[in-house]
Amino acid sequence: MFGHRFSAGAVVALSAAMLAVGCSSAPTDEEQAGTVRFAVTDLQGLEELQREFGAFQGALEEYSGLDIEFVAVNDRTAAAAALGADRVDVVFTGPAEYVVIHERTGAEPIVAIDRDNYRSCIYTRADSDITSLDQLRGKKVAMTDVGSTSGHLGPSQLLMDAGLQPTADVEILTVGDAVHQALKRGDVDAAGVGCHDYDEAMATDDATQFRVIERGENLPPDLLVGRQGLDPQTSAALKTAFQEHFPELLTAMLEGKDNAKFAGAELVEVTDRDYDRVRSMYQAVGVNDFSQFLGN
């Protein structure tokens, strides 16, 4: 689906303090040689980034021969700003975030990691009369965060595929991590989340009280993207490291507690066109202009 599979089972550094270091705060050619400034979206600060990706950082340095320097970014807006200002070289991000970042900066995929069970689920309470998506017309559906691939765009596309207009036929409530509780309390008639999040909720709740009414197809993979103008040799070194040592890199990544979702992931090749499906999902929720996600 996403091309050839290889074998293998915040604060951005754009603060006033940095900008104050002379008129030219970008690293010199000598300082930048062999160093890759690396960011991960949706991790809050360098401490969390180090905790989740510290082992991965060491492994990637070993297998690529590059120095990996962490830069903290809170979200896609900060990541896009850092890439556009040449303060970050590569960003590890999700498919929805990538589409927005690419729109702003022209960043391109280097490698992609296809997660196991990375799809969207819509579920309801077992005592509900709702057994199919078309019965959600006029109902309330809780989802996670606006722009989340599996927790907003994916479920919205499932509604669209069932003949429902997410912005008109269904009342969508984006409630972050409170999705499951909103459904349990009866605040909504159904919930749309990533299937992995559904499975986690069922691990700590009585699964017999809930019923999945739709599971979507696998979503496009997470990916490592390089800024526009990134040295081709740097990009090639990163790609080769992943191709030749993906099992080791994945093992290192899984040392981060929040990275458990990547267990069983596979390395895949992608191009920007593989994310046109995500662009269609944005259209399903009425987003045709990404400026609302970019702070302008």
Secondary structure, DSSP 8 states (H G I E B T S, - for coil): --S-B-S-----S-SHHHHTS-S--S--HHHHTTEEEEEETT--HHHHHHHHHHHHHHHHHHHH--EEEE----SHHHHHHHHHTTS-SEEEE-HHHHHHHHHHH--EEEEEEE-TT--EEEEEETTSS--SGGGGTT-EEEESSTT-IIIIIHHHHHHHHTT--TTTTSEEEE-GGGHHHHHHHTSSSEEEEEHHHHHHHHHTS-GGGEEEEEE------EEEEE-TT--HHHHHHHHHHHHHHHHHHHHHHTTSGGGGGGTT-EEE---GGGGHHHHHHHHHTT---GGGGTT-
